[in-house]
Amino acid sequence: MARRVDPARHEARRLQIIGAGLTVLAARGYEGATTAAICREAGIGSGTFFHYFATKTELVLAILELGTAETVEKAAALEGRTDPLGVLLDLVGSWADDAADPRIPGFVRAVAGVMHLPAVADALAADDRAQRDLLLPWIERGQADGDVRADLPPARIASWLVLLSGGFLERVATDPGFTVVGERDLLVATARAFLVGPGNAGGATAGRRR
């Protein structure tokens, strides 16, 4: 008789391995993060690891896909909000806050070394699309309200916000003097200035004056 699998326990163990993988990849880079080191960090045997992930690359993909899923889930948490500009700035700020996890900069560096792998490139592209898809409806609402600049199409604004957030994360990953704590507020202020556009410094209040 086949052993019954407890879905909750299975997912908890999978997340345990993902967490350990993130820690080891951040500390050692992709090449240095052996499956043996990940198993030691997770407190599991190699058989358990390979039950969940056939390769180390699959583990990297799982970490990336988990981040994409969290981006998608943010859409539900924003339901009921009526301040598009505030939502957009909160999203930019939340992506900066994600980089405050001390493991994230190291993981970004590790992923940079395997971006040439098609599966990794596809996962990064999926995450990019998820961020844009999350931003687009709020940009469109903000333009309709007069709170977000209307001289650029929504897709282009979304692309620049993703670029701004991605560049921030890359800088945090490569420059020890550039920290989330020290630079987050300036990132959000920069995003706000871009979103409201030239000649519309009042932002939301400018939209209501029309």
N, C-alpha and C positions, 0 to 999 in steps of 0.2 A: 504494500500500500504506500502510495506517494506521501511524503511528509507535507503537511499543510503549511503554507508560508503565511506568516502574519504580516500583512502589508505595512502596517505602521512600524513594526520592528525592522522590516526590510528597508524602509525609507530612512529610518533613523540611523541604521548602520551605514547606508549609502552616504548620508550627509556627514556622518562621522569621518568617513574616508575622504570625502571632498574637503572637509575642514583641515584634515591632516595634510592632504595634498597641497592645499593653498599655502599652508605654513611652510612646508618643505620646499616647494617651488619658489616661494618668495625668498627664502634664505639661501638656497643653493643654485637657483637657476634651473633651466630645463635639463641640461645635460647632467648636472650634479645631483638632481633630485631622483635618486634611484628608487625603484619600487620597494627595496628593502628598507630604505630610510623612511619612506612613507608608511610602511607597515609598522615600523617601530613607533613612529609618532602616533599612529592610530591605535596601537596596542592590539594588532591583529596579525594573523599568519598570512603568508603569501597566497595560500589557497583562497582565503576569504577575499583578498584584494582582487584576484583574477576572476572570482565569481561575479564581481560587480563590474570590473573594468578589464577588458582584454589587453589593453596597452596603456602606457602612461599618457599617450596622446588622447585616448578616450577620456581619461580623467581631466585633462586640460579642457577638452570640449564640454564636459559636464559642468565645470566651473563657469565657463563662459555662458553656457545655456542657462544656468541658474541665475546669473546676472540679468540675462535677457528676460527671463520669466518674471523677475522682480520688477523690471521696467514695465512690463505689460500689466502686472498687478496694480501698479500705481494708478492706472486709469480708473479702476473701480473706487479707489480711495478718494479720488477727486470729484466724484459725482456729487452734485448739489452745490458746488462752488459757483459763485457768480462774479468772480473777479479774475478775468482771464490774465491780465498782466501780473497779478499776484501769484496766480498758479504757475505761470511761466518762470517767474523769478524763484519760486519755491522749488521748482524742478531743477533749475540750474544749481541752486544751493544744495539740494539733496544729492546731486551727482558729485558735488565737491565734498560733501560730508562722507560719501562712500569712500573717498580716497583717504579719509582720516584713519581707516583701518591700517595699522602699520604693515600689514602683509601686502596690501594692494600695490604699492610702488614696486616691490620686488617681483610680484606676479606679472605686472605690466612688462617689466624688463624680460622676464622669462618668456612671455608670449611673443615679444618682439623677435626672439630668436627662432621662432617656428611659424611666423606669419606666412612663410612661403608654402607651407603645407596647405593643399586645397581645402581640406576639412576645417582647418583653423581659420583660413581666409573667409570661408563661407559662414562660420559662426560669428566672426567679427562683423561681417556684412549684415547678418541677421540682427545683431545687437544695434547696429547703426540704424537699420530700418525701424526697429522697435522704438527707438528714441524719437525718430522723426514722426512716426505715426502717433506717438503720444503728444508731441508738441503741436502738430498741425491743426487739430480742431480748436485748440485754445488760441492759437495765432489768428485763426479765422474769426473767432468770436471777438477777440481783442480788436481786430480791424473793424468789425461791424460796429463795435461800441465806440470806436474812435480813440481807443487807448493804445493801440499798437500801430506803428507806422504802416501806411498803405501804399508807399511808393515802391515797395518790393513785393513780389508774390510770396504767399505763405511758405511754399516749398523752399524758396531761397532763404527766407528768414530761419526756417527750421534747420537748414544745412549749416548756416553760420552759428547757430546756437550749439549744435552738436560739435562743430569744429572748435568753438570756444571752450566747451567743457572738456573735449578730448585733449586739446592742447594744454589745458590746465592740469589734467591728470598726467600727461606725459612729462610736464615740467616738474611736477611733484615727484615723479618717479626717477628723474635724472639729476635734479638739483637739490641737495640736502638743505640748502638755505631757503628754498621755496617751499613753504609749508602751508597746509590747509588752514591752520589756525591764523597764520599771518596774512594770507592772501584771499581767503574766502569772501570777505566782505567786498573787496575790490572787484573780484570776479562778478559778483551779483550786481554791483554798481555799474560795471562795464556792460553787462547784459541788459540792464535797464536802459542805459543811455542808447544802446543799439536798438532796442525794441521800440522805444518811443520816437526815435529818429530826430534829425535836426529840426529845429524850430518847433518842437513839441515837448519842451522840457517838463511841462506840467503833467505829462502822462495821463493818468486817469482823469484828473480834473479838467485837462484840456478837452478830453472827449465829451465831458458833461456840459462844457460851455457852448458846444456847437448847437 
